[in-house]
């Protein structure tokens, strides 16, 4: 079971049950899921960065 202090962020309610269930999986499966989550986070961050650069480029070309 995951425990969080009252001031600490925890997973959304819709993910909480999934994370509690993950604790019962074998380490190999946990590592695969961890890699998947890290990959999705990296993909999201990359899209944010590209979006920021793209927005900056649009502003520069619009001002010409």
C-alpha positions as CSV (number, residue, x, y, z in Angstrom):
1,X,0.0,0.0,0.0
2,X,1.3,3.5,-0.8
3,X,1.4,5.9,2.0
4,X,1.5,9.7,1.6
5,X,1.8,12.4,4.2
6,X,-1.2,14.8,4.4
7,X,0.9,17.5,2.6
8,X,2.4,15.2,0.1
9,X,1.0,14.6,-3.4
10,X,-0.4,11.2,-4.2
11,X,-1.8,9.6,-7.3
12,X,-5.2,10.7,-8.6
13,X,-8.1,8.5,-7.3
14,X,-8.4,6.8,-10.6
15,X,-4.8,5.7,-10.5
16,X,-4.5,4.9,-6.8
17,X,-6.0,1.4,-7.2
18,X,-3.6,0.6,-10.1
19,X,-0.6,1.7,-8.1
20,X,-1.7,-0.4,-5.1
21,X,-2.1,-3.4,-7.3
22,X,1.4,-2.9,-8.8
23,X,2.9,-3.6,-5.4
24,X,1.8,-7.3,-5.8
25,X,3.5,-7.7,-9.2
26,X,6.9,-9.4,-9.6
27,X,9.9,-7.1,-9.9
28,X,10.4,-7.8,-13.6
29,X,6.8,-6.5,-14.3
30,X,7.3,-3.5,-12.0
31,X,10.5,-2.6,-13.8
32,X,8.7,-2.8,-17.2
33,X,5.8,-0.6,-16.0
34,X,8.3,1.9,-14.4
35,X,10.1,2.1,-17.8
36,X,6.8,2.6,-19.6
37,X,5.8,5.5,-17.2
38,X,9.2,7.1,-17.5
39,X,9.0,6.9,-21.3
40,X,5.6,8.5,-21.3
41,X,6.8,11.3,-19.0
42,X,9.8,11.9,-21.3
43,X,7.5,12.0,-24.3
44,X,5.2,14.6,-22.6
45,X,8.2,16.8,-21.6
46,X,9.6,16.7,-25.1
47,X,6.3,17.8,-26.6
48,X,6.2,20.6,-24.1
49,X,9.7,21.8,-25.0
50,X,9.0,21.5,-28.7
51,X,5.8,23.4,-28.2
52,X,7.6,26.2,-26.4
53,X,10.2,26.5,-29.2
54,X,7.5,26.3,-31.9
55,X,5.5,29.0,-30.2
56,X,8.6,31.2,-30.0
57,X,9.3,30.6,-33.7
58,X,5.7,31.6,-34.6
59,X,6.0,34.8,-32.7
60,X,9.3,35.7,-34.4
61,X,8.0,35.1,-37.9
62,X,4.8,36.9,-37.2
63,X,6.6,40.1,-36.2
64,X,8.6,40.3,-39.5
